């Protein structure tokens, strides 16, 4: 019986993802073409829109699976955390404006984090986008950092989602678990993987006042 190595499995997943995404693009284009040809409204339009939503969901799932598979190493550099956060927030600006969310970033000390800069930007962007998605319109999302014990830098992202119920909280960091109809359930897991690759960790908790929750990234500080 043939045994598959970890490398073999990674290649299989990446190739499978590629094979899925190609026909998905064709299906999406076909649906959009039919939508353009049909008169607006009607039952057929509703079915086509529902199909398009499912195509996008599958595409996001495949993309996130590729992201997980490719996260097998990190190139650590001493980078100012302010630069990383600024770039992440710029990627979230449009989503925040559309959701009528104010992102507050009082910042913190002029610290340098020892991490892969691109991966850290990806991790913070993911958490801020999640915070924006689940927060109430007109509320605020907070981003700040501080030096901690043992030369650890803590980056906090807090939201106004009203807190996460206990049943969901117990599965929060599990792959493919999501409380969003648009989510794939891999975003937080990707953040967790990024932290672990860089010698850090991810934690989360409901805020004491019940207004929301807070995700905290702990990474080496230099």
C-alpha positions as a Markdown table, in Angstrom:
| # | Residue | x | y | z |
|---|---|---|---|---|
| 1 | Unk | 0.0 | 0.0 | 0.0 |
| 2 | Unk | 1.4 | 3.4 | -1.0 |
| 3 | Unk | 2.0 | 5.8 | 1.8 |
| 4 | Unk | 1.6 | 9.5 | 1.2 |
| 5 | Unk | 4.1 | 11.9 | 2.7 |
| 6 | Unk | 3.1 | 15.3 | 4.1 |
| 7 | Unk | 4.6 | 16.8 | 1.0 |
| 8 | Unk | 2.5 | 14.5 | -1.2 |
| 9 | Unk | -0.7 | 15.6 | 0.6 |
| 10 | Unk | 0.2 | 19.3 | 0.3 |
| 11 | Unk | 0.7 | 18.9 | -3.4 |
| 12 | Unk | -2.6 | 17.0 | -3.8 |
| 13 | Unk | -4.5 | 19.7 | -2.0 |
| 14 | Unk | -2.9 | 22.5 | -4.0 |
| 15 | Unk | -3.5 | 20.7 | -7.3 |
| 16 | Unk | -7.1 | 19.9 | -6.3 |
| 17 | Unk | -7.7 | 23.5 | -5.4 |
| 18 | Unk | -6.3 | 24.5 | -8.8 |
| 19 | Unk | -8.6 | 22.1 | -10.6 |
| 20 | Unk | -11.6 | 23.3 | -8.7 |
| 21 | Unk | -11.0 | 27.1 | -9.2 |
| 22 | Unk | -10.7 | 26.9 | -13.0 |
| 23 | Unk | -14.2 | 25.5 | -13.6 |
| 24 | Unk | -15.5 | 27.8 | -10.9 |
| 25 | Unk | -14.4 | 30.8 | -12.8 |
| 26 | Unk | -16.2 | 29.5 | -15.9 |
| 27 | Unk | -19.4 | 28.8 | -14.0 |
| 28 | Unk | -19.3 | 32.2 | -12.4 |
| 29 | Unk | -18.8 | 33.9 | -15.8 |
| 30 | Unk | -21.7 | 31.8 | -17.2 |
| 31 | Unk | -24.1 | 32.8 | -14.4 |
| 32 | Unk | -23.2 | 36.5 | -14.8 |
| 33 | Unk | -23.7 | 36.3 | -18.6 |
| 34 | Unk | -27.2 | 34.8 | -18.1 |
| 35 | Unk | -28.0 | 37.4 | -15.5 |
| 36 | Unk | -27.0 | 40.1 | -18.0 |
| 37 | Unk | -29.3 | 38.7 | -20.7 |
| 38 | Unk | -32.3 | 38.2 | -18.5 |
| 39 | Unk | -34.7 | 41.0 | -17.6 |
| 40 | Unk | -34.2 | 42.1 | -14.0 |
| 41 | Unk | -36.3 | 40.5 | -11.2 |
| 42 | Unk | -38.2 | 37.2 | -11.3 |
| 43 | Unk | -37.7 | 33.8 | -9.9 |
| 44 | Unk | -34.9 | 32.8 | -12.3 |
| 45 | Unk | -32.8 | 35.8 | -11.2 |
| 46 | Unk | -33.2 | 34.8 | -7.6 |
| 47 | Unk | -31.9 | 31.3 | -8.4 |
| 48 | Unk | -29.0 | 32.6 | -10.4 |
| 49 | Unk | -28.0 | 35.0 | -7.6 |
| 50 | Unk | -28.2 | 32.1 | -5.0 |
| 51 | Unk | -26.0 | 30.0 | -7.3 |
| 52 | Unk | -23.5 | 32.9 | -7.6 |
| 53 | Unk | -23.4 | 33.2 | -3.8 |
| 54 | Unk | -22.5 | 29.5 | -3.5 |
| 55 | Unk | -19.9 | 29.7 | -6.2 |
| 56 | Unk | -18.2 | 32.6 | -4.3 |
| 57 | Unk | -18.4 | 30.6 | -1.0 |
| 58 | Unk | -16.7 | 27.6 | -2.6 |
| 59 | Unk | -14.1 | 29.9 | -4.1 |
| 60 | Unk | -13.3 | 31.4 | -0.7 |
| 61 | Unk | -13.1 | 28.0 | 0.9 |
| 62 | Unk | -10.6 | 26.8 | -1.7 |
| 63 | Unk | -8.6 | 30.0 | -1.4 |
| 64 | Unk | -8.4 | 29.6 | 2.4 |
| 65 | Unk | -7.4 | 26.0 | 2.1 |
| 66 | Unk | -4.5 | 27.1 | -0.2 |
| 67 | Unk | -3.5 | 29.7 | 2.4 |
| 68 | Unk | -3.4 | 27.1 | 5.2 |
| 69 | Unk | -1.3 | 24.6 | 3.1 |
| 70 | Unk | 1.2 | 27.3 | 2.1 |
| 71 | Unk | 1.8 | 28.4 | 5.7 |
| 72 | Unk | 4.6 | 26.0 | 6.3 |
| 73 | Unk | 7.4 | 28.5 | 7.2 |
| 74 | Unk | 8.0 | 32.0 | 8.4 |
| 75 | Unk | 10.8 | 34.5 | 7.7 |
| 76 | Unk | 11.2 | 36.4 | 10.9 |
| 77 | Unk | 12.3 | 40.0 | 10.8 |
| 78 | Unk | 12.4 | 42.7 | 13.4 |
| 79 | Unk | 9.7 | 45.1 | 12.2 |
| 80 | Unk | 8.1 | 48.1 | 13.8 |
| 81 | Unk | 4.6 | 46.9 | 14.9 |
| 82 | Unk | 3.2 | 50.3 | 13.9 |
| 83 | Unk | 4.1 | 49.7 | 10.3 |
| 84 | Unk | 2.4 | 46.3 | 10.3 |
| 85 | Unk | -0.8 | 47.6 | 11.9 |
| 86 | Unk | -0.9 | 50.6 | 9.6 |
| 87 | Unk | -0.8 | 48.4 | 6.5 |
| 88 | Unk | -3.4 | 46.0 | 7.9 |
| 89 | Unk | -5.8 | 48.9 | 8.7 |
| 90 | Unk | -5.4 | 50.4 | 5.3 |
| 91 | Unk | -6.6 | 47.1 | 3.8 |
| 92 | Unk | -9.7 | 47.2 | 6.1 |
| 93 | Unk | -10.6 | 50.8 | 5.5 |
| 94 | Unk | -13.1 | 50.2 | 2.8 |
| 95 | Unk | -14.9 | 47.4 | 4.7 |
| 96 | Unk | -15.1 | 49.6 | 7.8 |
| 97 | Unk | -16.6 | 52.5 | 5.9 |
| 98 | Unk | -19.1 | 50.3 | 4.2 |
| 99 | Unk | -20.2 | 48.8 | 7.6 |
| 100 | Unk | -20.2 | 52.2 | 9.3 |
| 101 | Unk | -17.6 | 51.1 | 11.8 |
| 102 | Unk | -15.0 | 53.3 | 13.4 |
| 103 | Unk | -11.6 | 51.7 | 13.8 |
| 104 | Unk | -9.8 | 53.2 | 16.8 |
| 105 | Unk | -6.0 | 52.6 | 17.0 |
| 106 | Unk | -4.4 | 54.5 | 19.9 |
| 107 | Unk | -1.4 | 52.3 | 19.2 |
| 108 | Unk | 1.2 | 51.6 | 21.9 |
| 109 | Unk | 4.9 | 51.7 | 22.5 |
| 110 | Unk | 7.4 | 52.0 | 19.5 |
| 111 | Unk | 8.0 | 48.3 | 19.7 |
| 112 | Unk | 9.5 | 46.0 | 17.1 |
| 113 | Unk | 8.0 | 42.6 | 16.6 |
| 114 | Unk | 10.0 | 39.6 | 15.5 |
| 115 | Unk | 7.8 | 38.0 | 12.9 |
| 116 | Unk | 7.2 | 37.5 | 9.2 |
| 117 | Unk | 5.9 | 40.9 | 8.2 |
| 118 | Unk | 3.6 | 39.8 | 5.4 |
| 119 | Unk | 2.1 | 37.0 | 7.6 |
| 120 | Unk | 1.6 | 39.4 | 10.5 |
| 121 | Unk | -0.2 | 41.9 | 8.2 |
| 122 | Unk | -2.4 | 39.0 | 7.0 |
| 123 | Unk | -3.2 | 37.9 | 10.5 |
| 124 | Unk | -4.1 | 41.4 | 11.8 |
| 125 | Unk | -6.1 | 42.1 | 8.7 |
| 126 | Unk | -8.1 | 38.9 | 9.2 |
| 127 | Unk | -8.9 | 39.7 | 12.8 |
| 128 | Unk | -9.9 | 43.3 | 12.1 |
| 129 | Unk | -12.1 | 42.3 | 9.2 |
| 130 | Unk | -13.8 | 39.8 | 11.4 |
| 131 | Unk | -14.3 | 42.4 | 14.1 |
| 132 | Unk | -15.8 | 44.8 | 11.5 |
| 133 | Unk | -18.1 | 42.1 | 10.1 |
| 134 | Unk | -19.6 | 41.1 | 13.5 |
| 135 | Unk | -19.8 | 44.5 | 15.1 |
| 136 | Unk | -23.0 | 46.6 | 15.1 |
| 137 | Unk | -23.2 | 49.4 | 12.7 |
| 138 | Unk | -22.2 | 52.7 | 14.3 |
| 139 | Unk | -20.0 | 50.9 | 16.8 |
| 140 | Unk | -16.2 | 50.8 | 17.2 |
| 141 | Unk | -13.4 | 48.3 | 16.7 |
| 142 | Unk | -10.2 | 48.8 | 18.8 |
| 143 | Unk | -6.6 | 48.0 | 17.8 |
| 144 | Unk | -3.8 | 48.5 | 20.3 |
| 145 | Unk | -0.6 | 46.9 | 21.4 |
| 146 | Unk | 1.6 | 46.7 | 24.6 |
| 147 | Unk | 4.8 | 45.1 | 25.8 |
| 148 | Unk | 4.2 | 42.1 | 28.0 |
| 149 | Unk | 6.2 | 39.7 | 30.2 |
| 150 | Unk | 8.9 | 37.6 | 28.8 |
| 151 | Unk | 9.7 | 39.9 | 25.8 |
| 152 | Unk | 6.3 | 39.3 | 24.3 |
| 153 | Unk | 4.4 | 41.9 | 22.4 |
| 154 | Unk | 0.6 | 41.7 | 22.7 |
| 155 | Unk | -1.7 | 43.0 | 19.9 |
| 156 | Unk | -5.3 | 43.3 | 20.9 |
| 157 | Unk | -8.3 | 43.6 | 18.4 |
| 158 | Unk | -11.6 | 44.2 | 20.2 |
| 159 | Unk | -15.1 | 44.3 | 18.7 |
| 160 | Unk | -18.7 | 45.1 | 19.5 |
| 161 | Unk | -20.3 | 41.9 | 18.6 |
| 162 | Unk | -22.2 | 41.4 | 21.9 |
| 163 | Unk | -20.0 | 38.5 | 22.9 |
| 164 | Unk | -19.8 | 34.9 | 21.7 |
| 165 | Unk | -22.2 | 32.4 | 23.3 |
| 166 | Unk | -20.6 | 29.5 | 25.1 |
| 167 | Unk | -21.5 | 26.7 | 22.6 |
| 168 | Unk | -19.7 | 28.7 | 19.8 |
| 169 | Unk | -16.9 | 29.8 | 22.1 |
| 170 | Unk | -15.9 | 26.2 | 22.7 |
| 171 | Unk | -15.2 | 25.7 | 19.0 |
| 172 | Unk | -13.9 | 29.1 | 18.1 |
| 173 | Unk | -10.4 | 28.0 | 17.1 |
| 174 | Unk | -11.4 | 24.8 | 15.3 |
| 175 | Unk | -10.9 | 24.6 | 11.5 |
| 176 | Unk | -14.1 | 25.1 | 9.4 |
| 177 | Unk | -16.1 | 26.5 | 12.3 |
| 178 | Unk | -17.8 | 29.9 | 11.6 |
| 179 | Unk | -20.8 | 31.8 | 12.9 |
| 180 | Unk | -20.9 | 33.8 | 9.6 |
| 181 | Unk | -22.9 | 32.7 | 6.6 |
| 182 | Unk | -20.1 | 34.2 | 4.4 |
| 183 | Unk | -17.2 | 32.8 | 6.3 |
| 184 | Unk | -15.2 | 29.6 | 5.6 |
| 185 | Unk | -14.3 | 28.9 | 9.1 |
| 186 | Unk | -10.5 | 28.9 | 8.3 |
| 187 | Unk | -9.7 | 32.6 | 8.9 |
| 188 | Unk | -9.1 | 32.4 | 12.6 |
| 189 | Unk | -7.3 | 29.1 | 12.2 |
| 190 | Unk | -4.9 | 30.7 | 9.7 |
| 191 | Unk | -4.2 | 33.5 | 12.2 |
| 192 | Unk | -3.5 | 30.9 | 14.9 |
| 193 | Unk | -1.1 | 29.0 | 12.5 |
| 194 | Unk | 0.7 | 32.2 | 11.6 |
| 195 | Unk | 1.3 | 33.0 | 15.3 |
| 196 | Unk | 2.5 | 29.5 | 16.0 |
| 197 | Unk | 4.9 | 29.5 | 13.1 |
| 198 | Unk | 6.4 | 32.7 | 14.5 |
| 199 | Unk | 6.8 | 31.4 | 18.0 |
| 200 | Unk | 3.8 | 33.1 | 19.3 |
| 201 | Unk | 0.2 | 32.3 | 20.1 |
| 202 | Unk | -3.4 | 33.5 | 19.7 |
| 203 | Unk | -5.9 | 33.9 | 22.5 |
| 204 | Unk | -9.4 | 35.3 | 22.7 |
| 205 | Unk | -12.0 | 36.2 | 25.4 |
| 206 | Unk | -15.4 | 37.8 | 25.8 |
| 207 | Unk | -15.2 | 41.3 | 27.2 |
| 208 | Unk | -16.3 | 41.6 | 30.8 |
| 209 | Unk | -19.0 | 44.1 | 30.0 |
| 210 | Unk | -20.6 | 41.8 | 27.4 |
| 211 | Unk | -20.2 | 44.3 | 24.6 |
| 212 | Unk | -18.0 | 42.1 | 22.5 |
| 213 | Unk | -14.8 | 40.0 | 22.4 |
| 214 | Unk | -11.1 | 40.5 | 22.1 |
| 215 | Unk | -8.5 | 38.5 | 20.1 |
| 216 | Unk | -4.9 | 38.9 | 21.3 |
| 217 | Unk | -1.8 | 38.0 | 19.3 |
| 218 | Unk | 1.3 | 37.3 | 21.4 |
| 219 | Unk | 4.6 | 37.5 | 19.5 |
| 220 | Unk | 8.3 | 37.9 | 20.4 |
| 221 | Unk | 9.3 | 41.5 | 20.9 |
| 222 | Unk | 12.8 | 42.8 | 20.1 |
